[in-house]
Amino acid sequence: MLELIPLFTAILKICIGVRIVAFTSTNHRIKPIYSILAVVFVAYFLGSAVSILVKGQLVTLSELILTIILTVLIMIAQGNLAELFRGIGK
């Protein structure tokens, strides 16, 4: 079971990166700070996933738990980082 922690973490990080990239803004004003933040998030999460899968980077259980929480929040916000930082449901 412990050997699956890095795989699950990498898959979740890929899901986060893809969901942020797939966000389409229909009725929202796009602010440059959120666009820059989205690029940083995507670069970090996809880069981290590649590092885990290719280099065998060590992953702790706490990192997996935080990644699960962040994945759920990103999916609820439908990839909208502005909504995530403003608060979901406001």
N, C-alpha and C positions, 0 to 999 in steps of 0.2 A: 504493500500500500504506500509506503514512504517513497518508493521510486516513481510513483505516479504524480506526486506533488508538483515537480517541475513541469510535467506535461500539461496538467490541468491549469497551472499558472500561465504557461505560454499560450494555451488556447484561449483563456479568458482575456489575456492582454491583446491578442489578435482581434478578438470580438470587440473590445473597447475601441481599438484603432479603426477598425472597419466601420463601426457604427458612427463614430465621429465623422469619418470621411463621407459616409452615406447621408449625412444630414442635409436636407434641402430646406432652404429658407423661403417660404412662400409669402407670408404676411408680416415678416419681421424685418426690422431695420438691422443691417449688419454693421456692427461697430468693429473698427480695426483691432482693438485690444482682444476681442473674443476670437477673431480670426488668427491672430498671432498665437494666442493661447491654444487654439485648436491644433495648429501646426506643431507646437511644442508637445502637446499631449500625444498626438499621432506619432511623432518621431520617437518620443520616449517609449511608448508602449510597444510599437512595432519593433524598434531597435532592441528593447529588452527581451521581447519574445524570441527574436532571432538569436540573441546572445544565449538565452537559456537552451534553445534547441541545438544550436551549432557548437557552442563552446562548452556546454554543460555547466553553466553558471549555477552556483548553489542557490537554492530557494528554501526559505523557512516556511513553517506552517503559518506564522503570523503574516507573512507576505501573501500567501494564498488567501487567507481570510480577508485581508484588506482589499485584495484584487476582486474577490467575490462581491464584497460590499460596493466597491466602485463600479463594477460591472452592472449590478442591479440598479444603482442610481443613474448611470448613463443610459441604460435601457428604458427606465421610467421617463427620463427626460428626453427620450428619443434622439439622443446625440446632440441635443442643444445645450452647449456649455453655458450660455447666458442664463438659461432657465435653471440649470444646475446650481449656479452661484447665486442667483436671486432667491432661490428656494422653490422647490417643486410644489405646485398647486396653489401658488399665490395669485 
